[in-house]
Amino acid sequence: MISEFHKYQGAGNDFIIIDDRNLQFPSKNISLIARLCNRKFGIGADGLILLQPQTDGDFFMKYFNSDGRESSMCGNGGRCIAAYAFHQQIVSANTRFMATDGWHEAIIHPPLVKLKMQDVKSISVRNEHDFVLNTGSPHYVSFTSIPVAELNLIKLAKTIRHNSEFNNEGINVNFINSTQPNEISMRTFERGVEDETLSCGTGVTAAVLCSALFNNYSEGNYRTEVETPGGKLAVTFSYCQNPVSFKDIWLEGPAECVFKGEISF
């Protein structure tokens, strides 16, 4: 069978996107998906996304990491599939779709896409600079005074990713510099990719929310700009202190089509 695909990227986080409303793509074929995502022997991507039917929404987002395995929510992937659906005239500039972690809204004004994330009701504070939370995917967030560009990210991240607490399920690992009020820079190691990615939407969201605790924010509404190796993103949110919780979380940044082609399977 021959199918059309589109390649999208959001701040350097890249994805193969396929219209699978007819449910013909072999989504259980892990080796096929891994091969398509392979940068030497395939198209090359951090993940693959299927746009599938959803009876009470615009579509369902089915996401796979580059290892071929179905995974949890991907924030940049969510923004990219919203842009794809808009460009294919499947949705208007406002869409509501289902993903593995629940409903998401998106507002598309090309090339920018704003994606509403799930509320976050708890953060595990490990110490004054390390946090663990779930923003649709699990994240370890560590603030450091060492410039993130100078870190041996892979080595440091693997000691966390593969420790006894996280080894079985895996966790994404983020290192952050809090450069000035409402601005951070960061790098991310993603499980399933098992390498650094140029940006990570759920990781950016996790880092921004943790910065409210790290920087002792008062309650209120905030917008934080984030510098990643792949470009700039932003997160707006509402912060409540007692108990600690976050709502009205929106991830914003570019989502653009790189190229399209055909694959056979």
DAUR-V711481 format. One line per field, one symbol per residue. psi: psi as a letter, one per 30 degrees, with the letter a starting at -180 (. if undefined). Layout:
psi=???
This chain:
psi=kkkklkklkjhfjkkkkkjhfghfkiffieeeeeeefkfegaejlflkkkjlkjegaelkjjkklfffkkaakjeeeeeefeeeeefghelafklklkafgakklkkjikgkkkkklkkjfkkjjeaffklklkhflkkkkkklfkkfffkieeeeeefeeglfefeeflkkkkkkkjelkgkllllkkkleehlklfljefeeeeeeeffeeeghklkaklkkkkklffakllkklkkkejlklklhkkkkaljkkellaklk.
